[in-house]
Amino acid sequence: MVASVDIPAGTLLFKESSLMLYDDRRGPGDADREEVYRYALSHLRDEVQATVLELSNVFAGPDVLVGTLRTNAYPLAQFDGDGVS
């Protein structure tokens, strides 16, 4: 990527909102994960559901939604009261 103007360090170039948040650390094992994701997805607005389902999936296997979320998800930091762990 090449900029046509100087961009100062620390400049916010773009900002995205999360489509869905899910704490995977306390969640089910892999076998039940797609069911939990489908339940969470079913509670989103129709247009948000469509957007999630249009995202890329780089993981092979029968759990298409799990692969899609793993491809596009960012891990959440864990806060323990003393800071991020």
Phi, psi and omega in degrees: 000138180234132178267145179272351176223160176293136179242116181298145177305139179087001180288131176284119183269324175202161182221130179241148175264149177290141174277325183202141175244137178210128180274100185285343184292329182249012185277185182286171174290173183305325184297326183259356188298316181298322179297317179295316179297318179297321177298312179298316180298323183294344180265003177268159175301152183305318182291329177288319176303314180298319179297315179299315184288345177272352181292158181290154176226113180261003181259132176279153176134172185284339182273077185299316181294319178300314178298319179297315181291322178293326179293322190250356186274152171248138178292146177268142177287149178260126179257129184245014180095330179258001183135196181272136177242000000 
